[in-house]
């Protein structure tokens, strides 16, 4: 059974931020749209195997989040009741533990 994917409002804002960052670096809307589509494709690919994303552990304990990486960005999600909840899509060098509220 294929899982449903839901994006949080913050994840949608993150996608807009990724668009701006990639566009600023490339100055090419086609490249930027391709990059965003690749991130979305990576997320869509886990809908058939929701637990295939890497588990996010903190101090050797599972945080409840899994993640997939596309180039310089990480999509963090939770899987519950056949639904993938994408909470954030963040630049790989950000302090994502703090942003996700994990301490």
C-alpha positions as a Markdown table, in Angstrom:
| # | Residue | x | y | z |
|---|---|---|---|---|
| 1 | Unk | 0.0 | 0.0 | 0.0 |
| 2 | Unk | 1.4 | 3.4 | -1.0 |
| 3 | Unk | 1.5 | 5.9 | 1.9 |
| 4 | Unk | 0.0 | 9.3 | 1.6 |
| 5 | Unk | 2.4 | 12.3 | 1.8 |
| 6 | Unk | 1.5 | 15.5 | 3.7 |
| 7 | Unk | 3.7 | 18.5 | 3.9 |
| 8 | Unk | 3.7 | 20.8 | 7.0 |
| 9 | Unk | 3.3 | 24.5 | 6.5 |
| 10 | Unk | 7.0 | 24.9 | 7.5 |
| 11 | Unk | 8.1 | 22.3 | 5.0 |
| 12 | Unk | 6.3 | 24.2 | 2.3 |
| 13 | Unk | 8.0 | 27.4 | 3.4 |
| 14 | Unk | 11.3 | 25.5 | 3.4 |
| 15 | Unk | 10.7 | 24.5 | -0.3 |
| 16 | Unk | 10.2 | 28.2 | -1.1 |
| 17 | Unk | 13.5 | 29.0 | 0.7 |
| 18 | Unk | 15.3 | 26.2 | -1.2 |
| 19 | Unk | 13.9 | 27.6 | -4.5 |
| 20 | Unk | 15.3 | 31.1 | -3.6 |
| 21 | Unk | 18.7 | 29.7 | -2.6 |
| 22 | Unk | 19.1 | 27.5 | -5.6 |
| 23 | Unk | 17.9 | 30.3 | -7.9 |
| 24 | Unk | 20.3 | 32.8 | -6.3 |
| 25 | Unk | 23.2 | 30.4 | -6.9 |
| 26 | Unk | 22.2 | 29.4 | -10.5 |
| 27 | Unk | 20.3 | 32.4 | -11.8 |
| 28 | Unk | 18.4 | 29.9 | -13.9 |
| 29 | Unk | 14.8 | 29.1 | -13.3 |
| 30 | Unk | 14.9 | 25.9 | -15.3 |
| 31 | Unk | 17.8 | 24.5 | -13.1 |
| 32 | Unk | 16.0 | 25.7 | -10.0 |
| 33 | Unk | 12.7 | 24.0 | -10.9 |
| 34 | Unk | 14.6 | 20.8 | -11.8 |
| 35 | Unk | 16.3 | 20.9 | -8.4 |
| 36 | Unk | 12.9 | 21.3 | -6.6 |
| 37 | Unk | 11.4 | 18.5 | -8.6 |
| 38 | Unk | 14.3 | 16.2 | -7.7 |
| 39 | Unk | 13.7 | 16.9 | -4.0 |
| 40 | Unk | 10.0 | 16.2 | -4.4 |
| 41 | Unk | 10.7 | 13.0 | -6.5 |
| 42 | Unk | 13.1 | 11.8 | -3.7 |
| 43 | Unk | 10.3 | 12.3 | -1.2 |
| 44 | Unk | 7.6 | 10.7 | -3.4 |
| 45 | Unk | 9.9 | 7.7 | -3.9 |
| 46 | Unk | 9.6 | 6.7 | -0.2 |
| 47 | Unk | 5.8 | 6.5 | -0.4 |
| 48 | Unk | 6.0 | 2.8 | -1.4 |
| 49 | Unk | 8.6 | 2.1 | 1.3 |
| 50 | Unk | 8.1 | 4.7 | 4.1 |
| 51 | Unk | 10.5 | 3.2 | 6.5 |
| 52 | Unk | 13.3 | 3.1 | 3.9 |
| 53 | Unk | 14.5 | 6.6 | 4.9 |
| 54 | Unk | 17.4 | 6.8 | 7.3 |
| 55 | Unk | 16.3 | 6.9 | 11.0 |
| 56 | Unk | 17.4 | 10.1 | 12.8 |
| 57 | Unk | 19.0 | 9.1 | 16.1 |
| 58 | Unk | 20.1 | 11.4 | 18.9 |
| 59 | Unk | 22.3 | 10.0 | 21.6 |
| 60 | Unk | 21.6 | 6.5 | 20.2 |
| 61 | Unk | 17.9 | 6.9 | 20.5 |
| 62 | Unk | 15.4 | 7.0 | 17.6 |
| 63 | Unk | 13.8 | 10.5 | 17.5 |
| 64 | Unk | 10.7 | 9.5 | 15.5 |
| 65 | Unk | 12.1 | 11.1 | 12.4 |
| 66 | Unk | 13.4 | 9.6 | 9.3 |
| 67 | Unk | 15.1 | 11.5 | 6.5 |
| 68 | Unk | 16.1 | 11.4 | 2.9 |
| 69 | Unk | 18.9 | 13.5 | 1.4 |
| 70 | Unk | 19.1 | 15.2 | -2.0 |
| 71 | Unk | 22.4 | 16.9 | -2.6 |
| 72 | Unk | 22.6 | 19.7 | 0.0 |
| 73 | Unk | 19.1 | 19.3 | 1.5 |
| 74 | Unk | 17.5 | 16.9 | 3.9 |
| 75 | Unk | 13.8 | 16.2 | 4.1 |
| 76 | Unk | 12.7 | 15.1 | 7.6 |
| 77 | Unk | 9.6 | 13.1 | 8.0 |
| 78 | Unk | 7.5 | 11.0 | 10.4 |
| 79 | Unk | 5.6 | 7.9 | 9.3 |
| 80 | Unk | 2.3 | 7.2 | 11.1 |
| 81 | Unk | -1.0 | 5.5 | 10.1 |
| 82 | Unk | 0.1 | 5.0 | 6.4 |
| 83 | Unk | 0.9 | 8.7 | 6.1 |
| 84 | Unk | 4.3 | 10.4 | 5.6 |
| 85 | Unk | 4.4 | 13.7 | 7.4 |
| 86 | Unk | 7.2 | 15.8 | 5.9 |
| 87 | Unk | 8.0 | 18.3 | 8.7 |
| 88 | Unk | 11.0 | 20.2 | 7.4 |
| 89 | Unk | 13.3 | 20.4 | 4.4 |
| 90 | Unk | 16.6 | 21.9 | 5.5 |
| 91 | Unk | 20.1 | 22.8 | 4.3 |
| 92 | Unk | 22.4 | 20.0 | 5.4 |
| 93 | Unk | 24.7 | 22.2 | 7.4 |
| 94 | Unk | 22.0 | 23.7 | 9.6 |
| 95 | Unk | 21.5 | 22.7 | 13.2 |
| 96 | Unk | 18.5 | 20.5 | 12.4 |
| 97 | Unk | 18.4 | 18.9 | 15.8 |
| 98 | Unk | 17.6 | 22.3 | 17.3 |
| 99 | Unk | 15.3 | 23.2 | 14.5 |
| 100 | Unk | 13.4 | 20.0 | 15.0 |
| 101 | Unk | 13.2 | 20.5 | 18.7 |
| 102 | Unk | 15.4 | 17.5 | 19.6 |
| 103 | Unk | 17.8 | 18.0 | 22.5 |
